[in-house]
């Protein structure tokens, strides 16, 4: 059954980060891929100084790059060592896995295991992620209808693990383009799972730069605002201090210097939206009391 309670994790600093249950939006942020140990440590600390408690994300391997020449990352063993050091400095960790055998070792470090969009229907991968007992964030495939994502969630839940998040990251719209159907956010939330909006991959132009993906970063905040207005439970955003120098997905990354204002505005909107939701629920409850319905 879907989890009606918030999905929560505790950071190494003892802070609670919640997804769902009308709690304030949570932030998942970090570079696309581990470029170096020094860089991820810098980014994790800089993001923390900017926004407070958050979940740091970075990939140890980008297994689905457009071109064989694309930078993939340090690999499983070295990547998890680097992420363990980031965790030891006080940060909660999200990283993605691509094969069932990666689930258990990644779960020794990561608080959240992420299933990439291209792999969101891979049963063995979903089951192994669920068996770790970690939170599992399933990215909606660019080819999957929002109402069909319940099947992916149910695969994870069949292991007894109900700590599941669903992430919207855009749908294929012709060649080399994505579009976000905001109706999908409500459809997935109505299925009972917390929903995250990936504001940076949603503006990606897949393989749109020849041997790599392009992007339209000017639309990151407008789409994020729309998603927050829909009542999402969290925002996922890839952040880089110098996107033009990033080794992966720089064209659709949010520049680190823009993060403070971006997050401040989203939090203000989220407070307004969820405050109104509480008023609506209260008014509905009072109406039931007046009419005698319970």
PyMOL commands that set and color helices and strands:
alter all, ss='L'
color gray80, all
select helices_A, chain A and resi 37-51+76-88+102-107+117-119+123-131+146-157+183-190+201-203+217-229+243-245+250-252+256-291
alter helices_A, ss='H'
color red, helices_A
select strands_A, chain A and resi 7-10+16-19+26-30+55-57+92-97+112-115+135-139+164-168+171-172+178-179+194-198+204-205+214-215+234-240+254-255
alter strands_A, ss='S'
color yellow, strands_A
deselect
rebuild
show_as cartoon
